[in-house]
Amino acid sequence: MCMQCVTGATVAAGATATGLRAWLNVHRPHWITARRMKALTATMLTLGVLAAGLSASPQ
């Protein structure tokens, strides 16, 4: 896979994770504390990068 495709997949995954975090921050369910939000942010970004790596890997 070309570098441009890998970069596009990574950016898309990061944007999705960031958008979901922003949505959660605006709607702020009662169970989300500051500590949980930090953990959730780290988890979403990590999963987004892993998903981009798996979708971009040659098969």
N, CA and C atoms as an extended XYZ file, in Angstrom:
177
Properties=species:S:1:pos:R:3:atomname:S:1:resname:S:1:resid:I:1 pbc="F F F"
N         0.851       -1.172        0.000 N   MET     1
C         0.000        0.000        0.000 CA  MET     1
C         0.896        1.233        0.000 C   MET     1
N         0.477        2.235       -0.707 N   CYS     2
C         1.300        3.447       -0.812 CA  CYS     2
C         1.218        4.288        0.470 C   CYS     2
N         2.199        5.129        0.629 N   MET     3
C         2.276        5.956        1.844 CA  MET     3
C         1.091        6.922        1.947 C   MET     3
N         0.613        7.389        0.825 N   GLN     4
C        -0.526        8.307        0.841 CA  GLN     4
C        -1.779        7.600        1.369 C   GLN     4
N        -1.971        6.361        0.999 N   CYS     5
C        -3.128        5.606        1.491 CA  CYS     5
C        -3.017        5.341        2.989 C   CYS     5
N        -1.821        5.008        3.448 N   VAL     6
C        -1.605        4.769        4.875 CA  VAL     6
C        -1.868        6.046        5.667 C   VAL     6
N        -1.358        7.161        5.168 N   THR     7
C        -1.563        8.442        5.840 CA  THR     7
C        -3.047        8.792        5.883 C   THR     7
N        -3.742        8.576        4.784 N   GLY     8
C        -5.177        8.862        4.742 CA  GLY     8
C        -5.955        8.028        5.741 C   GLY     8
N        -5.607        6.744        5.852 N   ALA     9
C        -6.295        5.867        6.803 CA  ALA     9
C        -6.016        6.292        8.245 C   ALA     9
N        -4.784        6.688        8.523 N   THR    10
C        -4.419        7.119        9.866 CA  THR    10
C        -5.126        8.415       10.244 C   THR    10
N        -5.176        9.352        9.324 N   VAL    11
C        -5.852       10.621        9.585 CA  VAL    11
C        -7.347       10.397        9.800 C   VAL    11
N        -7.943        9.526        9.003 N   ALA    12
C        -9.371        9.238        9.154 CA  ALA    12
C        -9.657        8.605       10.514 C   ALA    12
N        -8.808        7.692       10.941 N   ALA    13
C        -9.002        7.048       12.247 CA  ALA    13
C        -8.841        8.063       13.378 C   ALA    13
N        -7.852        8.923       13.273 N   GLY    14
C        -7.644        9.949       14.287 CA  GLY    14
C        -8.791       10.933       14.341 C   GLY    14
N        -9.312       11.299       13.176 N   ALA    15
C       -10.432       12.244       13.125 CA  ALA    15
C       -11.693       11.628       13.726 C   ALA    15
N       -11.904       10.353       13.477 N   THR    16
C       -13.068        9.676       14.047 CA  THR    16
C       -12.981        9.630       15.563 C   THR    16
N       -11.813        9.261       16.071 N   ALA    17
C       -11.635        9.198       17.524 CA  ALA    17
C       -11.776       10.580       18.150 C   ALA    17
N       -11.233       11.596       17.507 N   THR    18
C       -11.323       12.951       18.028 CA  THR    18
C       -12.763       13.461       17.982 C   THR    18
N       -13.478       13.153       16.914 N   GLY    19
C       -14.880       13.552       16.800 CA  GLY    19
C       -15.751       12.895       17.850 C   GLY    19
N       -15.506       11.624       18.103 N   LEU    20
C       -16.271       10.919       19.133 CA  LEU    20
C       -15.983       11.507       20.509 C   LEU    20
N       -14.723       11.853       20.765 N   ARG    21
C       -14.361       12.468       22.032 CA  ARG    21
C       -15.041       13.831       22.185 C   ARG    21
N       -15.073       14.608       21.128 N   ALA    22
C       -15.720       15.919       21.178 CA  ALA    22
C       -17.217       15.765       21.450 C   ALA    22
N       -17.843       14.789       20.807 N   TRP    23
C       -19.266       14.549       21.028 CA  TRP    23
C       -19.524       14.168       22.486 C   TRP    23
N       -18.684       13.274       23.016 N   LEU    24
C       -18.838       12.880       24.419 CA  LEU    24
C       -18.638       14.064       25.354 C   LEU    24
N       -17.705       14.931       25.030 N   ASN    25
C       -17.437       16.092       25.871 CA  ASN    25
C       -18.625       17.054       25.880 C   ASN    25
N       -19.292       17.204       24.752 N   VAL    26
C       -20.443       18.105       24.672 CA  VAL    26
C       -21.655       17.505       25.403 C   VAL    26
N       -21.911       16.230       25.185 N   HIS    27
C       -23.096       15.607       25.775 CA  HIS    27
C       -22.864       15.157       27.217 C   HIS    27
N       -21.641       14.966       27.603 N   ARG    28
C       -21.190       14.672       28.961 CA  ARG    28
C       -22.176       13.823       29.771 C   ARG    28
N       -22.223       12.515       29.512 N   PRO    29
C       -23.054       11.651       30.361 CA  PRO    29
C       -22.607       11.740       31.823 C   PRO    29
N       -23.510       11.470       32.727 N   HIS    30
C       -23.220       11.654       34.152 CA  HIS    30
C       -22.096       10.752       34.660 C   HIS    30
N       -21.837        9.632       33.999 N   TRP    31
C       -20.820        8.688       34.474 CA  TRP    31
C       -19.407        9.040       34.012 C   TRP    31
N       -19.265       10.034       33.138 N   ILE    32
C       -17.933       10.395       32.652 CA  ILE    32
C       -17.309       11.448       33.574 C   ILE    32
N       -16.284       11.025       34.270 N   THR    33
C       -15.511       11.941       35.100 CA  THR    33
C       -14.299       12.396       34.292 C   THR    33
N       -13.533       13.334       34.813 N   ALA    34
C       -12.344       13.809       34.101 CA  ALA    34
C       -11.338       12.670       33.900 C   ALA    34
N       -11.186       11.846       34.902 N   ARG    35
C       -10.253       10.715       34.799 CA  ARG    35
C       -10.708        9.706       33.751 C   ARG    35
N       -11.994        9.400       33.735 N   ARG    36
C       -12.527        8.463       32.740 CA  ARG    36
C       -12.429        9.043       31.327 C   ARG    36
N       -12.619       10.355       31.203 N   MET    37
C       -12.522       10.995       29.892 CA  MET    37
C       -11.094       10.885       29.349 C   MET    37
N       -10.103       11.071       30.218 N   LYS    38
C        -8.709       10.918       29.790 CA  LYS    38
C        -8.428        9.489       29.347 C   LYS    38
N        -8.895        8.530       30.122 N   ALA    39
C        -8.689        7.121       29.772 CA  ALA    39
C        -9.416        6.771       28.474 C   ALA    39
N       -10.625        7.269       28.326 N   LEU    40
C       -11.401        7.016       27.121 CA  LEU    40
C       -10.745        7.641       25.895 C   LEU    40
N       -10.194        8.831       26.043 N   THR    41
C        -9.505        9.496       24.945 CA  THR    41
C        -8.292        8.684       24.506 C   THR    41
N        -7.490        8.253       25.455 N   ALA    42
C        -6.304        7.456       25.130 CA  ALA    42
C        -6.695        6.150       24.456 C   ALA    42
N        -7.744        5.523       24.959 N   THR    43
C        -8.209        4.262       24.383 CA  THR    43
C        -8.715        4.451       22.959 C   THR    43
N        -9.510        5.489       22.721 N   MET    44
C       -10.050        5.731       21.382 CA  MET    44
C        -8.947        6.029       20.376 C   MET    44
N        -7.979        6.851       20.764 N   LEU    45
C        -6.893        7.167       19.843 CA  LEU    45
C        -6.037        5.937       19.558 C   LEU    45
N        -5.784        5.125       20.576 N   THR    46
C        -5.011        3.902       20.379 CA  THR    46
C        -5.744        2.936       19.456 C   THR    46
N        -7.019        2.734       19.710 N   LEU    47
C        -7.803        1.840       18.851 CA  LEU    47
C        -7.912        2.379       17.428 C   LEU    47
N        -8.002        3.690       17.289 N   GLY    48
C        -8.052        4.280       15.953 CA  GLY    48
C        -6.773        4.046       15.167 C   GLY    48
N        -5.640        4.199       15.814 N   VAL    49
C        -4.364        3.952       15.140 CA  VAL    49
C        -4.205        2.474       14.801 C   VAL    49
N        -4.593        1.593       15.725 N   LEU    50
C        -4.525        0.157       15.439 CA  LEU    50
C        -5.454       -0.229       14.291 C   LEU    50
N        -6.651        0.328       14.275 N   ALA    51
C        -7.596        0.033       13.186 CA  ALA    51
C        -7.052        0.534       11.851 C   ALA    51
N        -6.436        1.698       11.862 N   ALA    52
C        -5.854        2.220       10.623 CA  ALA    52
C        -4.706        1.332       10.161 C   ALA    52
N        -3.905        0.862       11.096 N   GLY    53
C        -2.796       -0.021       10.738 CA  GLY    53
C        -3.277       -1.344       10.178 C   GLY    53
N        -4.344       -1.880       10.747 N   LEU    54
C        -4.879       -3.155       10.254 CA  LEU    54
C        -5.539       -2.990        8.898 C   LEU    54
N        -6.243       -1.879        8.696 N   SER    55
C        -6.923       -1.687        7.417 CA  SER    55
C        -5.933       -1.336        6.315 C   SER    55
N        -4.792       -0.768        6.678 N   ALA    56
C        -3.805       -0.356        5.687 CA  ALA    56
C        -2.753       -1.428        5.420 C   ALA    56
N        -2.742       -2.492        6.220 N   SER    57
C        -1.706       -3.514        6.047 CA  SER    57
C        -1.985       -4.348        4.792 C   SER    57
N        -0.914       -4.730        4.089 N   PRO    58
C        -1.086       -5.539        2.880 CA  PRO    58
C        -1.614       -6.932        3.241 C   PRO    58
N        -2.417       -7.479        2.354 N   GLN    59
C        -3.010       -8.782        2.665 CA  GLN    59
C        -2.571       -9.832        1.721 C   GLN    59
